[in-house]
């Protein structure tokens, strides 16, 4: 897939951050982007809504279908996918971006927060992928891409936030399973994870504020890496745990200065990646 012109992406949680960056990068190449997210009205602590995101995607050059919905709800996901197919004629790319984070330890984590992470991260990835598969089978180069980490079983990644680790690794395990399950269909299933933390609302609000943001890269690095993955042959490029920097290095990128959010002198390695 040398170009995404005329191709259709269905992505969860693209009203801001990495999801929006991926959607805009696809739109810049002429893609149709259908996306489901919960934010219909402006949030006091979070930028963007589904409607502002749609405007940015279309300004970038794509066609956008914003859908207000919750990926925990099977009927809403089914309706969203059907709306995308009805408008754009099919689905070529499924991106599982929506995710919830809470880094509390076992004793202090409320069970409703545990359930939220499991429902959005692992179950949501399963549901969105499952619902898109019948249409991905009709594409000539179909990709499922999940924003989740390599399966690093070092105990220290479970020590302080086992619930979050389980929820994110659940996304990765589902995607790994899909890569084998769908291999004969020619549908690629891969994971993509940032090598460094990314300047998003989650980092600003939950993971260290301005200091963490200064050690981050911009979401566009993940978006550009995703774009390179979508161009790969789905029959051969599947079952991988990609890191954004590695993908772009393979694609010929020599310098990553343009992705810096701070001054770039000190970057923080992302969670689940050992130094």
C-alpha positions as CSV (number, residue, x, y, z in Angstrom):
1,X,0.0,0.0,0.0
2,X,2.1,2.9,-1.3
3,X,-0.6,5.4,-0.6
4,X,-3.6,5.6,1.7
5,X,-5.6,7.7,-0.9
6,X,-9.1,6.3,-0.9
7,X,-8.4,3.8,1.9
8,X,-10.6,3.8,5.0
9,X,-9.3,3.8,8.6
10,X,-11.5,3.0,11.6
11,X,-9.8,4.3,14.8
12,X,-10.8,4.4,18.4
13,X,-10.1,7.4,20.6
14,X,-8.9,9.9,18.0
15,X,-10.2,13.1,19.4
16,X,-6.8,14.1,20.7
17,X,-3.2,13.0,21.3
18,X,-1.6,10.1,19.4
19,X,-4.9,8.9,17.9
20,X,-5.6,12.3,16.4
21,X,-2.0,12.5,15.1
22,X,-2.4,9.1,13.4
23,X,-5.8,10.1,11.9
24,X,-4.4,13.4,10.6
25,X,-1.4,11.7,9.0
26,X,-3.6,9.3,7.2
27,X,-5.9,12.2,6.1
28,X,-2.8,14.0,4.8
29,X,-2.3,11.0,2.4
30,X,-6.0,11.2,1.3
31,X,-7.5,8.6,3.6
32,X,-11.0,8.4,4.9
33,X,-11.0,8.4,8.7
34,X,-13.9,7.1,10.7
35,X,-13.4,7.4,14.5
36,X,-15.3,6.7,17.6
37,X,-14.7,8.7,20.8
38,X,-16.7,9.8,23.8
39,X,-15.9,13.5,23.8
40,X,-18.7,15.4,22.2
41,X,-18.5,18.5,24.4
42,X,-15.3,20.4,25.4
43,X,-13.7,19.0,28.6
44,X,-12.2,21.4,31.1
45,X,-8.9,19.4,31.4
46,X,-8.6,17.8,28.0
47,X,-8.3,19.4,24.5
48,X,-10.5,18.6,21.6
49,X,-13.8,16.9,20.7
50,X,-14.8,14.5,18.0
51,X,-15.9,17.5,15.9
52,X,-12.7,19.6,16.3
53,X,-10.8,16.4,15.4
54,X,-12.8,15.9,12.3
55,X,-12.2,19.4,11.2
56,X,-8.4,18.9,11.7
57,X,-8.5,15.6,9.7
58,X,-10.3,17.3,6.8
59,X,-8.0,20.3,6.9
60,X,-5.1,17.9,6.6
61,X,-6.7,16.5,3.4
62,X,-8.8,13.5,4.4
63,X,-12.5,12.8,4.8
64,X,-13.7,12.4,8.4
65,X,-16.6,10.6,10.0
66,X,-16.8,11.6,13.7
67,X,-18.8,9.2,15.8
68,X,-19.7,9.8,19.5
69,X,-19.6,6.5,21.2
70,X,-18.1,4.2,23.8
71,X,-16.1,1.2,22.7
72,X,-17.3,-0.6,25.9
73,X,-20.7,-0.8,24.2
74,X,-21.0,-3.6,21.6
75,X,-24.0,-2.0,19.9
76,X,-22.4,1.4,19.6
77,X,-19.2,-0.1,18.1
78,X,-21.3,-2.2,15.6
79,X,-23.3,0.9,14.6
80,X,-20.1,3.0,14.2
81,X,-18.4,0.4,12.0
82,X,-21.6,0.1,9.9
83,X,-21.7,3.8,9.5
84,X,-18.1,3.9,8.3
85,X,-18.8,1.1,5.8
86,X,-22.0,2.8,4.6
87,X,-20.2,6.1,4.0
88,X,-16.9,5.0,2.7
89,X,-17.6,1.5,1.2
90,X,-15.3,-0.6,3.5
91,X,-12.5,-0.7,6.0
92,X,-8.8,-1.2,5.2
93,X,-7.2,-0.2,8.5
94,X,-8.3,-0.7,12.1
95,X,-6.4,1.2,14.8
96,X,-6.9,0.4,18.5
97,X,-5.8,3.6,20.1
98,X,-8.3,4.2,22.9
99,X,-6.9,3.4,26.3
100,X,-7.4,4.2,30.0
101,X,-4.5,4.6,32.5
102,X,-4.3,4.4,36.3
103,X,-0.9,3.6,37.9
104,X,-2.2,2.9,41.4
105,X,-1.0,-0.2,43.2
106,X,-3.3,-3.1,44.0
107,X,-4.3,-2.0,47.5
108,X,-5.3,1.5,46.5
109,X,-6.9,0.9,43.1
110,X,-10.7,1.1,43.2
111,X,-12.3,-1.9,41.4
112,X,-14.3,0.5,39.1
113,X,-10.9,1.8,37.8
114,X,-9.7,-1.8,37.3
115,X,-12.8,-2.6,35.4
116,X,-12.5,0.6,33.3
117,X,-9.0,-0.2,32.2
118,X,-9.9,-3.8,31.3
119,X,-13.1,-2.8,29.5
120,X,-11.5,-0.1,27.4
121,X,-8.0,-1.5,26.9
122,X,-8.3,-5.2,26.4
123,X,-12.0,-5.7,25.8
124,X,-12.2,-2.6,23.6
125,X,-9.4,-3.8,21.5
126,X,-11.0,-7.2,21.1
127,X,-14.4,-5.7,20.3
128,X,-13.3,-3.1,17.8
129,X,-11.0,-5.6,16.0
130,X,-13.7,-8.3,16.0
131,X,-16.2,-5.9,14.5
132,X,-13.9,-4.7,11.7
133,X,-12.6,-8.1,10.7
134,X,-15.4,-9.0,8.2
135,X,-14.7,-5.8,6.3
136,X,-10.9,-6.0,6.6
137,X,-11.2,-9.4,4.8
138,X,-12.4,-7.5,1.7
139,X,-9.4,-5.2,1.6
140,X,-6.3,-5.9,-0.5
141,X,-3.9,-4.8,2.2
142,X,-5.6,-4.8,5.6
143,X,-4.0,-3.8,8.8
144,X,-4.9,-3.9,12.5
145,X,-2.6,-1.7,14.5
146,X,-2.8,-1.5,18.3
147,X,-1.1,1.1,20.4
148,X,0.3,-1.2,23.1
149,X,3.7,-2.3,24.3
150,X,6.0,-5.3,23.8
151,X,5.3,-8.1,26.2
152,X,8.0,-7.4,28.7
153,X,7.5,-9.8,31.6
154,X,10.2,-8.3,33.9
155,X,8.6,-8.3,37.4
156,X,9.2,-4.6,38.0
157,X,6.7,-3.7,35.3
158,X,4.0,-5.4,37.5
159,X,5.3,-4.3,40.9
160,X,3.6,-0.9,41.2
161,X,0.7,-1.0,38.8
162,X,-0.2,-4.6,38.0
163,X,-3.8,-3.7,36.9
164,X,-2.6,-1.2,34.3
165,X,0.1,-3.6,33.1
166,X,-2.4,-6.4,32.7
167,X,-4.7,-4.1,30.7
168,X,-2.1,-2.9,28.3
169,X,-0.5,-6.4,27.9
170,X,-4.0,-7.6,27.2
171,X,-4.1,-5.4,24.2
172,X,-0.8,-6.8,23.0
173,X,-1.8,-10.4,23.5
174,X,-5.0,-9.9,21.6
175,X,-3.1,-8.4,18.7
176,X,-0.5,-11.2,18.8
177,X,-3.3,-13.7,18.7
178,X,-5.0,-12.0,15.8
179,X,-1.7,-12.0,13.8
180,X,-1.8,-15.8,13.8
181,X,-5.6,-16.2,13.5
182,X,-5.8,-13.9,10.5
183,X,-2.6,-14.8,8.7
184,X,-4.3,-16.9,6.1
185,X,-6.7,-14.0,5.4
186,X,-3.8,-11.7,4.6
187,X,-4.7,-9.3,7.5
188,X,-1.7,-7.9,9.4
189,X,-2.0,-7.4,13.2
190,X,0.8,-5.5,14.8
191,X,1.5,-3.4,17.9
192,X,3.2,0.0,18.0
193,X,4.7,1.7,21.0
194,X,6.7,4.9,21.5
195,X,10.4,4.5,22.5
196,X,10.1,7.7,24.6
197,X,7.1,9.2,26.4
198,X,4.9,11.3,24.2
199,X,3.6,14.8,24.9
200,X,-0.1,14.0,25.6
201,X,-2.7,15.1,28.1
202,X,-2.1,11.8,30.0
203,X,1.6,12.7,30.4
204,X,0.8,16.3,31.4
205,X,-2.0,15.4,33.9
206,X,-0.9,12.0,35.3
207,X,2.7,11.2,34.6
208,X,4.7,14.2,35.7
209,X,3.4,17.5,34.3
210,X,5.7,20.0,32.7
211,X,8.9,18.1,33.7
212,X,7.7,15.0,31.9
213,X,6.5,16.9,28.9
214,X,9.9,18.5,28.5
215,X,11.3,14.9,28.2
216,X,8.8,13.9,25.6
217,X,8.4,13.7,21.9
218,X,5.4,14.9,19.9
219,X,2.7,12.5,18.9
220,X,3.6,13.0,15.2
221,X,6.5,10.5,15.6
222,X,4.1,7.7,16.4
223,X,1.8,8.9,13.5
224,X,4.6,8.8,11.0
225,X,5.7,5.3,12.2
226,X,2.1,4.1,11.9
227,X,1.9,5.5,8.4
228,X,5.1,3.5,7.5
229,X,3.5,0.3,8.9
230,X,0.3,0.8,6.9
231,X,2.4,0.9,3.7
232,X,3.9,-2.6,4.4
233,X,2.7,-5.8,2.8
234,X,0.1,-7.1,5.2
235,X,0.8,-10.7,4.3
236,X,4.4,-10.5,5.6
237,X,4.6,-7.6,8.1
238,X,2.5,-9.1,10.9
239,X,2.9,-10.2,14.5
240,X,5.4,-7.5,15.3
241,X,5.9,-5.3,18.4
242,X,7.2,-2.2,16.6
243,X,8.8,0.8,18.3
244,X,8.2,4.1,16.6
245,X,11.9,5.1,16.4
246,X,12.9,1.8,14.9
247,X,10.2,1.9,12.3
248,X,11.3,5.3,11.1
249,X,15.0,4.4,11.2
250,X,14.3,1.5,8.9
251,X,12.3,3.9,6.7
252,X,15.4,6.1,6.3
253,X,14.8,8.8,9.0
254,X,18.2,10.0,10.2
255,X,17.3,12.7,12.7
256,X,14.5,12.8,15.2
257,X,15.0,16.4,16.3
258,X,11.8,17.5,14.5
259,X,9.8,15.4,16.9
260,X,11.1,16.9,20.1
261,X,8.6,18.6,22.4
262,X,11.2,20.0,24.8
263,X,14.8,20.9,24.0
264,X,15.6,17.3,23.3
265,X,18.6,17.1,25.6
266,X,17.0,14.5,27.9
267,X,14.3,12.1,26.7
268,X,12.5,9.7,29.0
269,X,12.2,6.1,27.9
270,X,8.5,5.0,27.8
271,X,7.0,2.6,30.3
272,X,7.5,-1.1,29.7
273,X,10.8,-0.5,27.9
274,X,14.0,-1.3,29.8
275,X,16.9,0.9,29.2
